[in-house]
């Protein structure tokens, strides 16, 4: 996956950068750093994002620190066919740059990760997000569905949002896979000023499986609905560098 979380519990380190292209010659550079390690029968990890904004007023912002715990179990159905069921729990520490919710920079950074409304939310006091995963693989094809319900605390108030992601992949060769995915959010309560009530994005790209555990990728994401800001709908082109190792490397 690229924006859809991967259903894995291995060792994993990743860095991604994407360029957001907006109207009126505005653009953004969005960075995301992630780390994951197995812990007994689960995996724990952290993720944080940074955004450089180049528009009427250029600036840089920091996202919230996401700490997560997740678990997956795989059922072998047949040779080269399996089903995986998993769950995760995310907590968001309010490290984001403090911005006025009406500030255009809030909209720029808030839309960088469409399946995760909390990662770049500028006004959080704290947030939690339980999620479930169902995935399957048959021959060279795989699919995953993710559903999550986030509760965001803003001062003494709380708001809730439903988040989802769907991922399809086809492994063309031993070292290359084609990936397509959709992500979105739907606010259950009144949305914040920096977000639309509903937003959906569609994306796709190439994932490479190289020797030594390297899994780089290139992708593009387009807005489908609900992503409009005063600088239009952003189109994102990204590159990711990742490394993984099976969980039996070091056992805890």
Helices and strands as residue ranges (DSSP letters): E 11-21, E 27-39, E 42-54, E 59-62, E 65-78, E 81-93, H 104-110, E 126-138, E 141-154, E 157-173, E 176-187, E 198-208, G 211-213, E 217-225, E 235-245
